[in-house]
Amino acid sequence: MNKMKPIKDLIYRLYENRLLTEVRGTPPPRHVGLILDGNRRFAIKKGLKTVIEGHRMGADKLDEVLSWCEDLKIRNITVWVFSTENLSRSQEEVDELLRVIEWKIQQLARDPLTHKRRMKIKAIGKMELLPETTRRAIEEAEKATGNYENLSLNIALGYGGRQEIADAFKDLVRKKFSDGASLEEIIGDVTPEEIGRHLYTLGLPDPDLIIRTSGEIRLSGFLLWQSAYSEFYFCDVYWPAFRKIDFLRAIRSYQQRERRFGK
């Protein structure tokens, strides 16, 4: 038995409580985006049987993070769980990863805590790229939670930031054309505000803070349009190992910054 473990645990709890006291003294971000990175590398580093075990542990981590967000009164959370680039992985890994995602979405939709929280679940991305079983799981979750408004969990699936902007532009043009607008009128209506009304995230505030785990220092296309004035926090730990103190440090870092919104 490690005799130092109880002391380390005590120090961890004291530090966590200190961080919690600090962040509760300042308004939290309205919307946090999370790039859940490092599941595969975590599985390899820990010597797990398959990389899918890392994805399963990553799915379980989401429950903890949702409870942290609820505790801090963060009302909007967007998690990126499957990108359009992920489709280029081996078919076996893609199928297994999507099964984990389907299971997690179904679990959330049926969890009494989801309904107690009145948490609305919504998927954003190219749904047509996903298999029917995944789309059914999404539809079930969206139908079961569609009337809730206390918390909002947005799951980015088959998502790519450039594709979202292209889809928004096409949707804008298609709508204007169907309304009988001329080419010049359509061109005149292509404004940032109008494009924003056709994004996948319509109705959500732009993310105040985006957190990426695993040590990668880039967005990789996550919420490209919406993140124009977001604050970013990059964390070295892999997503399955993401701790409450890591989350609280990210929130504290956000709260300590002066947001200028391009000014």
C-alpha positions in Angstrom: 0.0 0.0 0.0 1.3 3.5 -0.9 1.5 5.3 2.5 1.7 8.6 0.7 -1.6 8.2 -1.1 -3.9 9.5 1.7 -1.7 12.6 2.0 -1.8 13.1 -1.8 -5.6 12.7 -1.8 -5.9 15.2 1.0 -3.8 17.7 -0.8 -5.8 17.2 -4.0 -9.1 17.8 -2.2 -7.8 20.9 -0.5 -6.6 22.3 -3.8 -9.8 21.4 -5.5 -11.8 23.2 -2.8 -9.6 26.2 -3.2 -10.1 26.3 -6.9 -13.9 25.9 -6.5 -14.1 28.8 -4.1 -12.1 31.0 -6.6 -14.3 30.2 -9.6 -17.6 30.5 -7.7 -16.7 34.1 -7.0 -16.9 35.1 -10.7 -19.6 34.6 -13.3 -19.0 31.3 -15.3 -19.0 31.1 -19.0 -22.4 30.7 -20.6 -21.2 28.2 -23.1 -18.2 25.8 -23.0 -17.0 23.8 -25.9 -15.0 20.7 -25.3 -12.7 18.9 -27.8 -12.5 15.4 -26.3 -9.1 14.4 -27.5 -6.7 11.7 -26.5 -8.8 8.6 -26.0 -6.7 6.4 -28.3 -3.4 7.6 -26.9 -4.7 7.1 -23.4 -5.6 3.5 -24.2 -2.2 2.8 -25.7 -0.3 4.5 -22.8 -2.3 2.5 -20.2 -1.8 -0.8 -22.1 -5.6 -1.4 -22.6 -6.7 -4.3 -24.7 -8.0 -2.1 -27.5 -8.3 1.6 -28.3 -12.0 1.3 -28.0 -11.6 0.8 -24.2 -10.2 4.4 -24.2 -13.2 5.6 -26.0 -15.5 3.9 -23.5 -13.6 5.5 -20.6 -13.9 8.8 -22.4 -17.7 8.4 -22.7 -17.9 7.7 -19.0 -15.9 10.9 -18.3 -18.7 13.0 -19.8 -21.0 12.2 -16.8 -18.5 13.8 -14.4 -18.0 16.8 -16.6 -21.8 17.4 -16.9 -22.1 17.3 -13.1 -19.2 19.9 -12.8 -21.0 22.2 -15.3 -24.3 21.9 -13.5 -22.6 22.7 -10.2 -21.0 25.9 -11.7 -24.3 26.8 -13.5 -22.7 26.5 -17.0 -25.9 26.1 -19.0 -24.6 25.3 -22.5 -22.0 22.5 -23.3 -20.9 21.4 -26.7 -18.7 18.3 -27.0 -17.0 17.2 -30.2 -17.1 13.4 -30.2 -16.7 12.4 -33.9 -15.4 14.5 -36.8 -15.8 14.1 -40.5 -12.1 13.2 -40.5 -12.7 10.2 -38.2 -14.5 8.5 -41.1 -11.1 7.9 -42.7 -10.0 5.6 -39.9 -10.3 1.8 -40.3 -13.9 0.6 -40.8 -13.6 -1.6 -37.7 -12.6 1.3 -35.5 -15.3 3.6 -36.9 -18.0 1.0 -36.3 -16.9 0.4 -32.8 -16.5 4.1 -32.0 -20.0 4.8 -33.3 -21.4 2.0 -31.2 -19.9 3.6 -28.1 -21.4 6.9 -29.1 -24.8 5.4 -29.7 -24.7 3.6 -26.3 -23.8 6.9 -24.6 -26.5 8.9 -26.3 -29.1 6.3 -25.4 -27.8 6.1 -21.8 -28.1 9.9 -21.5 -31.6 10.0 -23.0 -32.9 7.3 -20.6 -31.0 8.5 -17.5 -33.4 9.9 -14.8 -30.7 12.5 -14.0 -31.0 13.9 -17.5 -34.7 14.6 -16.9 -34.2 15.8 -13.4 -31.7 18.3 -14.8 -34.1 19.1 -17.7 -31.1 18.8 -20.0 -31.8 19.2 -23.7 -29.7 16.9 -26.0 -29.1 17.9 -29.6 -26.7 16.6 -32.2 -24.9 18.9 -34.7 -23.2 17.9 -37.8 -23.7 16.0 -41.1 -26.3 13.5 -39.9 -26.5 11.9 -43.3 -22.9 10.7 -43.0 -23.8 8.6 -40.0 -25.4 5.1 -40.0 -29.1 4.6 -39.4 -28.5 3.2 -35.9 -26.6 6.3 -34.8 -29.3 8.6 -36.3 -32.0 6.6 -34.4 -30.2 7.1 -31.1 -29.9 10.8 -31.8 -33.6 11.1 -32.7 -34.6 9.2 -29.5 -32.5 11.5 -27.4 -33.7 14.7 -29.1 -37.4 13.7 -28.8 -37.1 12.7 -25.2 -35.4 16.0 -24.1 -36.7 18.5 -26.7 -38.8 20.5 -24.4 -36.1 21.0 -21.7 -34.4 24.3 -21.3 -32.3 24.3 -18.1 -29.2 22.7 -19.6 -28.1 22.2 -23.2 -25.8 19.4 -24.3 -24.8 19.6 -27.9 -23.1 16.6 -29.4 -20.9 17.4 -32.5 -21.1 14.2 -34.6 -19.9 13.9 -38.2 -18.9 17.5 -37.6 -16.5 19.7 -39.5 -16.2 23.5 -39.1 -15.6 24.2 -42.7 -18.5 22.0 -43.8 -20.8 23.8 -41.3 -20.0 27.1 -42.9 -20.4 25.7 -46.4 -23.8 24.2 -45.4 -24.9 27.5 -43.8 -24.1 29.4 -47.0 -25.9 26.9 -49.2 -28.9 26.9 -46.9 -29.0 30.7 -46.9 -28.9 30.8 -50.7 -31.4 28.0 -51.1 -33.9 29.8 -48.9 -33.5 33.2 -50.5 -33.9 31.6 -54.0 -37.0 29.7 -53.0 -38.4 33.0 -51.7 -37.9 34.5 -55.2 -34.9 36.7 -54.5 -32.8 37.9 -57.4 -29.0 37.1 -57.6 -28.2 40.7 -56.5 -30.6 40.4 -53.5 -29.1 37.1 -52.5 -25.6 38.6 -52.6 -26.7 41.6 -50.6 -28.1 39.2 -47.9 -24.8 37.3 -47.5 -23.8 39.0 -44.2 -22.2 37.5 -41.1 -25.4 37.9 -39.2 -27.5 36.1 -41.9 -25.0 33.3 -42.2 -25.1 32.9 -38.4 -28.8 32.2 -38.7 -28.1 29.1 -40.8 -25.4 27.4 -38.6 -25.9 24.1 -36.9 -25.8 26.0 -33.5 -28.7 28.3 -34.2 -30.2 29.5 -31.0 -27.1 28.9 -28.9 -24.7 31.6 -27.7 -21.3 31.5 -29.1 -18.8 29.6 -26.9 -17.1 31.7 -24.3 -14.5 29.1 -23.6 -13.2 26.2 -25.7 -11.1 23.5 -23.9 -9.0 20.9 -25.7 -7.4 18.0 -23.9 -4.3 15.8 -24.8 -1.8 18.6 -25.4 -2.7 19.5 -29.0 -2.8 23.3 -29.5 -5.2 23.8 -32.3 -9.0 23.8 -32.9 -8.9 21.3 -35.9 -12.0 23.0 -37.3 -14.2 23.0 -34.1 -16.9 25.7 -34.2 -14.8 27.8 -36.6 -17.4 30.5 -37.1 -18.6 30.6 -33.5 -15.2 30.7 -31.9 -14.1 34.1 -33.4 -14.0 35.7 -29.9 -13.8 32.6 -27.7 -11.1 32.1 -25.1 -9.1 28.9 -25.5 -7.6 26.6 -22.9 -5.3 23.7 -23.9 -4.8 20.9 -21.3 -2.0 18.3 -21.5 -4.0 15.4 -20.0 -5.8 12.9 -22.2 -9.6 13.2 -22.1 -10.3 10.0 -20.0 -7.8 11.3 -17.4 -9.4 14.8 -17.3 -9.9 15.8 -13.6 -12.1 18.3 -11.9 -9.0 20.4 -11.0 -8.2 20.5 -14.8 -11.7 21.7 -15.5 -11.6 24.3 -12.7 -8.2 25.6 -13.8 -9.7 26.1 -17.3 -12.6 28.0 -15.9 -10.4 30.1 -13.6 -8.1 30.9 -16.6 -11.1 32.1 -18.6 -12.3 34.3 -15.7 -9.0 35.9 -15.3 -8.8 37.1 -18.9 -10.0 40.4 -20.2 -12.3 39.7 -23.1 -12.0 42.4 -25.8 -14.2 40.8 -28.6 -11.8 42.1 -31.3 -11.6 45.6 -30.0 
